[in-house]
Every structure is written in C-alpha cells, then in structure tokens.
Amino acid sequence: MLSQSVRDTIKATVPVLADHGRDIIMCFYRNMLAEHPELKNVFNMAHQQKGQQQEALARAVYAYAANIDDPQSLGALLDGIAHKHASLGIQPDQYPIVGKHLLGAIKEVLGAAATDDIMHAWEQAYGQLADVLIGMEQGLYQQRASGAGGWNGWREFVVREKNPESEEITSFVLAPADDGPVIHFEPGQYTSVAVQVPALGVQQIRQYSLSDVPNGRTYRISVKRESGTEEQPPGYVSNLLHDHVQVGDRIRLAAPYGNFFIDVNATTPVVLISGGVGLTPMISMLKRVLQSPDQRQLLFVHGARNGRVQAMKAKLRQAAAEHDNFQLIMFYSEPLPTDQAGQDYDYEGFVDVRPIADRILLDDADYYICGPVPFMRMQHDALMNLGVKEARIHYEVFGPDLFAEQR
C-alpha cells in the first residue's frame, strides 16, 4: 500500500506528465530498445514507427498517476492490460527492465525537476503497479495452462483453410500441429499470432479476434489486409498472412485472451455494433447467441464502405432470414452502383444509432461495440445520450490505443 506522501507526490506530477509525457515515453522506448533489442520481438514496431505505442503508454502512465488515490477505478484498464500482456507472453523478469528505463526516462527528460522525492515516489508506484499486473498475469497463465487443451507460450498451428471473405478480409482456419484439442474461449476473445517479418528482421505479434464459435478442435481468425496510405505504412503481418501464408503452412499462436466477451449465460437482449473489421468478434458472439435455446433477442448493426469490402455479408443475410430473433441493420458509407438499397444495405452513410433508436433501445439489453477508436467513441456517446447506462456498454479496441483513456 502506497503511503499518503507517495500518493501526494505522484498526483503532483500529473501536470508534468501532461506536458512532458510523450517526451518521457519516447526516451523510455529509445533507451530500452537500444539496451534490449530482443524486446523488438515483443513490441509492435509499426506502432513504434508511427508513435502510436508511445502515445498509448504515455496516456496509461497519466491515467495511473491521475487515479492513484482510487486504484479500483483502474480495474478494467489493468485487466485489459494484463490480458494483452499474457497474450504477448510477458514475464515477471521483464518488469524490472521496463521500470529501470521508465524511471531513467523521467530523470533524463525532467532533469533537476525530477527530485529525489519524485523519483522515490515513482519507484514505489511502479513497483506496486508491477506487482499487481504480475499477479493478474500469472493467474491468467495458470488458468490457460490448466484447462483442457490449454497451453502457455507459443504453440504451432497448421493452416487448414484460407477463405477470402471480401476484397480486404480473409479467414484462416487453424488446427494444432500436434493434433491435440484447443482450449475453450469466450465469444469475443482474441488469439495472438507470432510470425517472423523479413522486412524488419524480427518477430512480430498481432492480436486477431476469434471469428467463430468454440469447437475444441480449431480456431478461426479473419484478417484485414492493411494496405497502407501516405501517412501509414502497410501492415507487416496482415500482408504477410494474405500474400505468403497458405494452406498447410505453420504459424504460432498464443492461447485465447481478452476481457471483451459476451455473457453466454444471460437471457437478456444483445445489440452488436461494429465498423469494418470490427465485425470479427461480433461474428463469434452472434453465432454463439443463435446457438442458445433461449432465443435471446439479437440485433447487429454494422457499417462498411460497400459490398466489395463487407465481409461475410451473404452469411449474415442468411442468418437474419433463418432466425426470427435476429435483426441485421447495415450501413454503407460509399455504396457502389451494384449495391442495392434494402437488399445489400439499409442506410447510406456512417453508422448512426439515432435514426434506429426505436429498434435498438431494448429493455435490459447489453451493447457491444468494436471498431476504430473514433467510431467507438461516437457510438458510445450516442448510446449514452439515448439513455443507455454505462454499465450496459462494452467495447473492444485493438492496436496501441486505449479507449478508456481517451474518454
């Protein structure tokens, strides 16, 4: 337990972090990766190049300092970080390395302003945070290793199927190379894929939602090709999977993790809201709900640019036609001349829950959102303005950004 004087010192540094947080984190990553280049195999180097990872960690440190008196308010944030760390295989002996370079970066950037009292307080605070995360992660590792078909670390899988779902998204069905079972997962969770990226000369790890229901034998992931823009380079891993990984090839997977998943035991209505490739965890949730004998009311709101890039559109329309308890509402922001209103899509434009409020405001419903951060913030705020309680809104963000820190 941190003393009051330590907490007071940490809180006093909040304005400093707001002003210098990014510089501190840039310094932290630069020094740590120079001394420990092996960690490039863990960190997302594309996000490093674009500065996104630095921004995310700066916000996380800021959030920790700002909430030092109320650690319970950080529960969901820390839980998400623990799941992400477990999916990357982070180990307790890596925490002192991070601590050393984080404290060193604070001292280097702040100079004389980083007094002995400030450095001592941050050493204490980081030590407590590390202990909490290590404990959470060890619990996750134990849970995954002890379950039927479970494992820790990396396990080899064979690509059994490679199926294009749209012009941008391809699904991969993966089975263990050892022919053993795979551990159960909750609909909405993800697995990590580790591949060697020749262009970087290092291993890279990416998280992909499991896009089918659990079956005990295989996993399916659905990967969007990240082609890149003038501002953003192409996705190293997504392009490698699309262009070079074929049926029969082997890739390494971590056990499933993630704290964004549907309550399969509930019987209340479910509203799924996604944009683009954010539909992948929703497909797993949707199929699991439709398997339930309870016939839960289910509504899926999805947005895509047009029919060429919308994944699994025929399967979704078929499911809506076959299940009376399932409604599908599609938004196309840039429909093609070949896309038919009322058949391929229901509304033109970006996803907007306001004109469909009478259909999605269901008693005791839970709302699950997945997509880019601006999309998720927009849907979250719109639902709140419609009177949906915060506790009923659940969301998932991939990549380095942390939605909870941006609200």
Secondary structure, 3 states (H helix, E strand, C coil): CCCHHHHHHHHHCHHHHHHHHHHHHHHHHHHHHHHCHHHHHCCCHHHHHHCHHHHHHHHHHHHHHHCCCCHHHHHHHHHHHHHHHHHHCCCHHHHHHHHHHHHHHHHHHHHHHCCHHHHHHHHHHHHHHHHHHHHHHHHHHHHHHHCCCCCCCCEEEEEEEEEECCCCEEEEEEEECCCCCCCCCCCCCEEEEEEEECCCCEEEEEEEEECCCCCCCCEEEEEECCCCCCCCCCCHHHHHHHHHCCCCCEEEECCCECCCCCCCCCCCCEEEEEEHHHHHHHHHHHHHHHHCCCCCCEEEEEEECCCCCCCCHHHHHHHHHHCCCEEEEEEECCCCCCCCECCCECEECCCCCHHHHHHHCCCCCEEEEECCHHHHHHHHHHHHHCCCCHHHEEEECCCCCCHHHHC
